[in-house]
């Protein structure tokens, strides 16, 4: 899936069926459902889910917890604007999937 197709899918009522859990979590985050995104990220293991988890805690404003998840993801703590980080994570996850 391309980034543009992913962004276009945000208009749907549910994420595309073929997305993995970290991408579904980012889909829900973009649609304002932090809880659904967090549940998906928290239930998964691996660096991708940890990175999404870090982002979600940044959205929440819990920077200490976000720092923990960035370390688990092997990513530097992000200082970009949240929309820019969302874009960077989604692009990276789509590139890995594709």
C-alpha positions as CSV (number, residue, x, y, z in Angstrom):
1,X,0.0,0.0,0.0
2,X,1.2,3.5,-0.8
3,X,1.2,6.3,1.7
4,X,-1.4,8.1,-0.3
5,X,-3.7,5.0,-0.3
6,X,-3.2,4.7,3.5
7,X,-4.1,8.4,4.0
8,X,-7.1,8.0,1.7
9,X,-8.3,5.0,3.7
10,X,-8.7,7.2,6.8
11,X,-12.0,8.3,5.3
12,X,-13.4,4.7,5.7
13,X,-15.2,3.5,8.8
14,X,-12.6,0.9,9.6
15,X,-8.9,0.2,8.6
16,X,-8.1,-1.9,5.6
17,X,-8.1,-5.6,6.5
18,X,-4.5,-6.2,5.2
19,X,-2.8,-3.8,7.6
20,X,-0.7,-5.2,10.4
21,X,-1.3,-4.2,14.0
22,X,1.2,-1.2,14.1
23,X,-0.3,0.3,10.9
24,X,-3.9,-0.3,12.2
25,X,-2.9,1.4,15.4
26,X,-1.6,4.4,13.4
27,X,-4.9,4.4,11.4
28,X,-6.9,4.5,14.6
29,X,-4.6,7.3,16.0
30,X,-5.2,9.4,12.9
31,X,-9.0,8.9,13.4
32,X,-8.9,10.1,17.0
33,X,-9.3,6.7,18.6
34,X,-6.2,6.7,20.8
35,X,-7.5,3.8,22.9
36,X,-8.0,1.5,20.0
37,X,-4.5,2.4,18.7
38,X,-2.9,1.9,22.1
39,X,-4.6,-1.4,22.6
40,X,-3.2,-2.7,19.3
41,X,0.3,-1.4,19.9
42,X,0.4,-2.7,23.5
43,X,-0.7,-6.2,22.4
44,X,2.2,-6.6,19.9
45,X,5.8,-7.3,20.4
46,X,8.6,-5.9,18.3
47,X,10.2,-2.7,17.4
48,X,7.5,-1.4,15.1
49,X,4.8,-1.7,17.7
50,X,7.1,-0.2,20.3
51,X,7.6,2.8,18.0
52,X,3.9,3.3,17.6
53,X,3.4,2.8,21.3
54,X,6.0,5.6,21.9
55,X,4.2,7.9,19.5
56,X,0.8,7.3,21.2
57,X,2.2,8.1,24.6
58,X,3.6,11.3,23.1
59,X,0.1,12.1,21.8
60,X,-1.2,11.5,25.3
61,X,1.4,13.8,26.8
62,X,3.2,11.1,28.8
63,X,6.7,11.8,27.7
64,X,8.4,9.6,30.3
65,X,6.5,6.6,29.1
66,X,7.1,7.6,25.5
67,X,10.8,7.7,26.2
68,X,10.7,4.1,27.5
69,X,8.9,2.9,24.3
70,X,11.3,4.8,22.0
71,X,14.2,3.0,23.7
72,X,12.4,-0.3,23.3
73,X,11.9,0.5,19.6
74,X,15.5,1.5,19.1
75,X,14.4,4.9,18.0
76,X,15.5,8.3,19.2
77,X,13.0,10.4,21.2
78,X,11.2,12.4,18.6
79,X,11.0,16.2,18.8
80,X,9.1,16.7,15.6
81,X,5.5,18.0,15.5
82,X,3.1,15.1,16.1
83,X,1.7,15.1,12.5
84,X,5.2,15.0,11.1
85,X,6.1,12.0,13.3
86,X,2.8,10.3,12.4
87,X,3.8,10.7,8.7
88,X,7.3,9.4,9.3
89,X,6.2,6.3,11.2
90,X,3.5,5.4,8.7
91,X,5.9,5.8,5.7
92,X,8.5,3.7,7.5
93,X,6.0,1.0,8.4
94,X,4.6,0.9,4.8
95,X,8.1,0.6,3.4
96,X,8.8,-2.4,5.6
97,X,5.5,-4.0,4.7
98,X,6.0,-3.5,1.1
